[in-house]
Amino acid sequence: MTNKITTLVGITGKQGASIADVFLQEGGWHVRGVTAIQPSVELVKANLNDAASLKAAFAGSTVAFGVADFWGIVADPESQKRAQESGRPVNVLAYDLESATLETINRFVLLTLSPTTKLSKGKYTYSFHFNTKWEAVEYLKGKYSALEKKRFYLQVALYLENWKFSPLGGSLPGNPDAPVSQVIARHDTGSFVKALTQVEPGKRLPGASGFLSWNEYAALWGKVHCVQCSFPPLDRKVIENAIPSGVVEELADMYEYIGDFANHGDPSLRIGAPFWTIEEFIRQEGWSSIL
């Protein structure tokens, strides 16, 4: 019997690699990575801005996972050069460049986020990586209405692993008492996506390993490591003045928006997918650089 094909955009990232692991372990699937270097999967060359290359990459697939590469564009030296030449912040350029392309397929799982500007009624306008992911949802609904019976959404939570890369250090803007959906992206994304392929289409799953406020997270972190730990909220003006960049406003808007409006997806949908708890993450993560 021929294996079914699942095609993953962004397989080298935490989410894509997690999904590849789950499908490979189950068996019966041929995993195809659109861009990646990973054993046991088929690698195909494609450009997210080239519709023809994506059409070829997804050909014959039963399941497809799509993610917009916002931060890849922001980090790309060529994008930074183009942004400087055009006089725009690089995150605004990334917003303009992101696109989604899809042909007929059996199951399509799209990673998305909520529309910050719309839900906040204009209060938060800098969170382009949230807005552009939701615009992909609206684009698919309008452009490919025939896919309504094959479409699934994963509204991914805040990556717990991001503490290693955040330019903001241990403090963040936003409400420290508001519940925040958080995910161990490398470990849990695959389980969420696999679960979505087994339910009826149109579902929007909150891809979260847990929900804790930053004050609760700090207390749990301190309890696990037997230290006193607190979370001092950071005024966004401090970081905007210290790191003048469109990306800083992007991050500040994101954290304040999450505190005000959350990013939980559809709270009524809790698929029984296996995932780590936040405490398990804290216990297994390497913290030697700060302990």
For each residue, the residues with C-beta under 8 A, 3 or more apart:
1: 28
2:
3: 28 29 30
4: 28 29 30 62 63
5: 29 30 31 32 60 61 62 63
6: 19 23 29 30 31 32 61 62 63 64 65
7: 32 33 34 57 58 61 63 64 65
8: 11 16 19 20 31 32 33 34 36 64 65
9: 16 34 35 48 64 65 66 67 69
10: 13 15 16 34 35 65 67 69
11: 8 16 17 19 20 33 34 35 36 38 41
12: 16 17 33 35 36 37 38
13: 10 16 17 67
14: 17 18 159 161 185 186 189
15: 10 18 19 65 67 111 156 185 186 189
16: 8 9 10 11 12 13 19 20 33 36 65 67 189
17: 11 12 13 14 20 21 36 38 186
18: 14 15 21 22 185 186 187 188 189 190 191
19: 6 8 11 15 16 22 23 65 189 190 193 194
20: 8 11 16 17 23 24 31 33 38 41 190
21: 17 18 24 25 190
22: 18 19 25 26 190 191 193 194
23: 6 19 20 26 29 31 63 190 194
24: 20 21 27 29 31 40 41
25: 21 22
26: 22 23 29 194
27: 24
28: 1 3 4
29: 3 4 5 6 23 24 26 63
30: 3 4 5 6 42
31: 5 6 8 20 23 24 40 41 42
32: 5 6 7 8 41 42 43 44 57 61
33: 7 8 11 12 16 20 36 38 41 42 43 44
34: 7 8 9 10 11 44 46 54 57
35: 9 10 11 12 43 45 46
36: 8 11 12 16 17 33 41 43
37: 12 43
38: 11 12 17 20 33 41 43
39:
40: 24 31
41: 11 20 24 31 32 33 36 38
42: 30 31 32 33
43: 32 33 35 36 37 38
44: 32 33 34 56 57
45: 35 53 57
46: 34 35 50 53 54 56 57
47: 50 53 54
48: 9 54 68 69 98 99 101
49: 97 99
50: 46 47 53 54
51: 54 55 101
52: 55 56
53: 45 46 47 50 56 57
54: 34 46 47 48 50 51 57 58 101 102
55: 51 52 58 59 101 103
56: 44 46 52 53 59
57: 7 32 34 44 45 46 53 54
58: 7 54 55 61 64 102 103 105
59: 55 56 103
60: 5
61: 5 6 7 32 58 64 105 106
62: 4 5 6 105 106 107
63: 4 5 6 7 23 29 105 106 107 108 109 197
64: 6 7 8 9 58 61 102 105 107 108 109
65: 6 7 8 9 10 15 16 19 109 110 111 193
66: 9 100 102 108 109 110 111 136
67: 9 10 13 15 16 110 111
68: 48 98 99 100 111 129 132 133 136
69: 9 10 48 72 73 98
70: 73 74 91 94 95 98 128 129 132 133
71: 74 75 94 129
72: 69 75 76
73: 69 70 76 79 90 93 94 97 98
74: 70 71 79 80 90 91 94 247
75: 71 72 79
76: 72 73 79 80
77: 80 81
78: 81 82
79: 73 74 75 76 82 83 90 93 94 97
80: 74 76 77 83 84 90
81: 77 78 84 85
82: 78 79 85 86 93
83: 79 80 86 88 89 90 92 93
84: 80 81 87
85: 81 82
86: 82 83 93
87: 84
88: 83 92 93
89: 83 92 93 245 246 247
90: 73 74 79 80 83 93 94 246 247
91: 70 74 94 95 126 128 129 246 247 250
92: 83 88 89 95 96 128 246
93: 73 79 82 83 86 88 89 90 96 97
94: 70 71 73 74 79 90 91 97 98 128 129 132
95: 70 91 92 98 128 129 131 132
96: 92 93
97: 49 73 79 93 94
98: 48 68 69 70 73 94 95 132 136
99: 48 49 68
100: 66 68 110 136 139 140
101: 48 51 54 55
102: 54 58 64 66 105 108 140 144 147
103: 55 58 59
104: 146 147
105: 58 61 62 63 64 102 108 147 150
106: 61 62 63 150
107: 62 63 64 150 152 197
108: 63 64 66 102 105 147 150 151 152
109: 63 64 65 66 152 153 154 193 196 197
110: 65 66 67 100 136 137 140 151 152 153 154
111: 15 65 66 67 68 133 153 154 156 207
112: 133 134 136 137 153 154 155 156 204
113: 116 129 130 133 134 155 156 263
114: 119 130 134 155 261 263 265
115: 118 119 130 131 134 135
116: 113 119 120 124 125 127 130 131 253 254 257 261
117: 120 122 124 125 127 131
118: 115 121 131 134
119: 114 115 116 261
120: 116 117 123 124 257 260 261
121: 118
122: 117 125
123: 120 257 260
124: 116 117 120 127 253 256 257
125: 116 117 122 253
126: 91 246 249 250 252 253
127: 116 117 124 130 131 250 253 254 257
128: 70 91 92 94 95 131 132 250
129: 68 70 71 91 94 95 113 132 133 250 254
130: 113 114 115 116 127 133 134 254 257 263
131: 95 115 116 117 118 127 128 134 135
132: 68 70 94 95 98 128 129 135 136
133: 68 70 111 112 113 129 130 136 137
134: 112 113 114 115 118 130 131 137 138
135: 115 131 132 138 139
136: 66 68 98 100 110 112 132 133 139 140
137: 110 112 133 134 140 141 153
138: 134 135 141 142
139: 100 135 136 142 143
140: 100 102 110 136 137 143 144 147 151
141: 137 138 144 145 148
142: 138 139 145
143: 139 140
144: 102 140 141 147
145: 141 142 148
146: 104
147: 102 104 105 108 140 144 150 151
148: 141 145 151 201 202
149: 201 202
150: 105 106 107 108 147 201
151: 108 110 140 147 148 201 202
152: 107 108 109 110 196 197 199 201 202 203 204 205
153: 109 110 111 112 137 203 204 205 265
154: 109 110 111 112 189 192 193 196 204 205 207 265
155: 112 113 114 204 205 206 207 263 264 265 266
156: 15 111 112 113 183 185 189 207
157: 180 181 182 183 206 207 208 209 263 264
158: 162 180 181 182 183 258 263
159: 14 162 182 183 185
160: 163 182 183 184 185 209 278 281 285
161: 14 164 184 185 186 285
162: 158 159 165 166
163: 160 166 170
164: 161
165: 162
166: 162 163 169 172 251
167: 243 248 251
168: 171 172 234 239 251
169: 166
170: 163 231 290
171: 168 231 232 233 234
172: 166 168 214 233 234 255
173: 233 234 235 236 239 252 255 256 259
174: 178 214 233 255 256 258 259 260
175: 178 213 233 256 259 260
176: 213 214 215 231 233 259
177: 213 215
178: 174 175 213 258 259 260 262
179: 211 212 213 262
180: 157 158 211 212 213 214 217 258 259 262
181: 157 158 206 208 210 211 262 263 264 265
182: 157 158 159 160 208 209 210 211 212 217 278
183: 156 157 158 159 160 188 189 207 208 209
184: 160 161 187 188 209 275 276 281
185: 14 15 18 156 159 160 161 188 189
186: 14 15 17 18 161 189
187: 18 184 209 275 276 281
188: 18 183 184 185 191 192 207 209 273 275 276
189: 14 15 16 18 19 154 156 183 185 186 192 193 207
190: 18 19 20 21 22 23 193 194
191: 18 22 188 194 195 273 274 275
192: 154 188 189 195 196 205 207 271 273 275
193: 19 22 65 109 154 189 190 196 197
194: 19 22 23 26 190 191 197 198 273
195: 191 192 198 199 205 271 272 273
196: 109 152 154 192 193 199 203 205 271
197: 63 107 109 152 193 194
198: 194 195
199: 152 195 196 203 271
200: 203
201: 148 149 150 151 152
202: 148 149 151 152
203: 152 153 196 199 200 266 269
204: 112 152 153 154 155 265 266 269
205: 152 153 154 155 192 195 196 265 266 269 271
206: 155 157 181 264 265 266 267 269 270
207: 111 154 155 156 157 183 188 189 192 265
208: 157 181 182 183 211 264 265
209: 157 160 182 183 184 187 188 275 276 277 278 281
210: 181 182 277 278
211: 179 180 181 182 208 264
212: 179 180 182 216 217 220 278
213: 175 176 177 178 179 180 216 217
214: 172 174 176 180 217 218 231 233
215: 176 177 218 219 230 231
216: 212 213 219 220
217: 180 182 212 213 214 220 221 231 278
218: 214 215 221 222 229 230 231
219: 215 216 222 223 229
220: 212 216 217 223 224 278 279 282
221: 217 218 224 225 229 282
222: 218 219 225 226 227 228 229 230
223: 219 220 226
224: 220 221 279 282 283
225: 221 222 229 282 287 291
226: 222 223
227: 222 291
228: 222
229: 218 219 221 222 225
230: 215 218 222
231: 170 171 176 214 215 217 218
232: 171
233: 171 172 173 174 175 176 214
234: 168 171 172 173 238 239
235: 173 238
236: 173 239 240 252 256
237: 240 241
238: 234 235 241 242
239: 168 173 234 236 242 243 248 251 252
240: 236 237 243 244 248 249 252
241: 237 238 244
242: 238 239
243: 167 239 240 248
244: 240 241 248
245: 89 248 249
246: 89 90 91 92 126 249 250
247: 74 89 90 91 250 251
248: 167 239 240 243 244 245 251 252
249: 126 240 245 246 252 253
250: 91 126 127 128 129 246 247 253 254
251: 166 167 168 239 247 248 254 255
252: 126 173 236 239 240 248 249 255 256
253: 116 124 125 126 127 249 250 256 257
254: 116 127 129 130 250 251 257 258
255: 172 173 174 251 252 258 259
256: 124 173 174 175 236 252 253 259 260
257: 116 120 123 124 127 130 253 254 260 261 263
258: 158 174 178 180 254 255 261 262 263
259: 173 174 175 176 178 180 255 256
260: 120 123 174 175 178 256 257
261: 114 116 119 120 257 258
262: 178 179 180 181 258
263: 113 114 130 155 157 158 181 257 258
264: 155 157 181 206 208 211 267
265: 114 153 154 155 181 204 205 206 207 208 269
266: 155 203 204 205 206 269
267: 206 264 270
268:
269: 203 204 205 206 265 266
270: 206 267
271: 192 195 196 199 205
272: 195
273: 188 191 192 194 195
274: 191
275: 184 187 188 191 192 209
276: 184 187 188 209 280 281 284
277: 209 210 280 281
278: 160 182 209 210 212 217 220 281 282
279: 220 224 282 283
280: 276 277 283 284
281: 160 184 187 209 276 277 278 284 285
282: 220 221 224 225 278 279 285
283: 224 279 280
284: 276 280 281
285: 160 161 281 282
286: 289
287: 225 290 291
288: 291
289: 286
290: 170 287
291: 225 227 287 288
